[in-house]
Amino acid sequence: MDRHIGSHLIITATLALVLLAASLSASAAEKQRLTQAQYAAFLQQRSSVVGAINAGHWTQATVQARDLLQTSLHIPNAYEHMGALNLLLVTLRHEGLHIESMQAIDQVLAQVAASGGRPVSDQMEILIREGLISASLAGDNAAVQRYQRLMLKEANLPSAQWQWNFDQSRIADGVAHTVLPLVAGAWVLQGVQAASQRSKRTYYHYLYIAPDGETATLDMHISYAPEFQGLDDEEVRRRTATFLRPLFEEAVEGAETLPDLPFPGLIQSKQVTRTPLKTEPDLQHFNWMGVRGDWTVDMRSTSSVEVAAQVLAQLPTLWAPMQWSANPVLGTAGPSTPTN
């Protein structure tokens, strides 16, 4: 079971009561609000699910969590839907019921569509992430593509600049001249955000999903940075090393053993850092930054310290299909006008 699931979704009963005051309109879904007594019963129902999970009564917890999700969908509050879904996913994944996990996620996605309003906070990002995890654990490649298509729809990438091909499992940016994988081994592309202007960065978010449900992430940014033009290699290395210097994390040994980024001609720096956690294993971060011509790329892998070595060993699988060898010079009109 993925120990990080709860940190993204679970909501305390106290916070849920506060958020209920700002609940979404349920008119589109034609749901009727619960009475105060019914809502109190819902909170007790949720408490029972948490108790069963903590006690290791998984069959009981699964049955109760199924009922909890259905009850939550009658509450016009997306936070309650997500909290109930989180508990159900914890139980279903413990039982290996990954297809049913997808069905539950799809039910909440349908609720979002039926509400007629905008999803709250990072709701769609979480639902897509959890869908990709469940689809990957189920070995359902078609479902992985379905959630990635939804991700790309949410990303709203400019069609004149971006192209993707699911048969070839790749996405291409015509400005930066990159070709990156949609899926590579246990890695899946979970999110992408195009640079809105030349001074901004294009962002990719990859998710690593191990067979046991353990997850890790790799965040990648590519940006046009002509301010590096004309600097000697030593000064570029100094600036990239400064960029990677940790502010709130602990620097740890091992940077010199990290592999180089997979793109040719980069002047690059590396750093290994750690974020201490009180109740869970520390987080380990592998950090890179490289400069080539007028462009910069940085990557950051994050995982539990317990699986950091495993994740690092899987990075070549993600990097192997990545292509970025050109060094386009942008025109003055904006991010979609390369001049070469």
HELIX and SHEET records of a PDB file:
HELIX    1   1 ILE A    5  LEU A    9  1                                   5    
HELIX    2   2 ALA A   13  LEU A   20  1                                   8    
HELIX    3   3 GLN A   36  ALA A   55  1                                  20    
HELIX    4   4 TRP A   58  SER A   72  1                                  15    
HELIX    5   5 ALA A   78  HIS A   94  1                                  17    
HELIX    6   6 HIS A   98  SER A  115  1                                  18    
HELIX    7   7 GLN A  123  ALA A  138  1                                  16    
HELIX    8   8 ASN A  141  ALA A  155  1                                  15    
HELIX    9   9 PRO A  226  PHE A  228  5                                   3    
HELIX   10  10 ASP A  233  LEU A  244  1                                  12    
HELIX   11  11 ALA A  255  THR A  257  5                                   3    
HELIX   12  12 VAL A  305  VAL A  307  5                                   3    
HELIX   13  13 ALA A  308  TRP A  319  1                                  12    
SHEET    1   A 3 TRP A 162  ASN A 165  0                                        
SHEET    2   A 3 ARG A 170  ASP A 173 -1                                        
SHEET    3   A 3 THR A 178  PRO A 181 -1                                        
SHEET    1   B 8 VAL A 183  ALA A 184  0                                        
SHEET    2   B 8 TRP A 187  GLN A 193 -1                                        
SHEET    3   B 8 ARG A 201  ILE A 209 -1                                        
SHEET    4   B 8 THR A 215  TYR A 224 -1                                        
SHEET    5   B 8 TRP A 295  SER A 304 -1                                        
SHEET    6   B 8 LEU A 283  ARG A 292 -1                                        
SHEET    7   B 8 ILE A 267  THR A 275 -1                                        
SHEET    8   B 8 GLU A 250  VAL A 252 -1                                        
END                                                                             
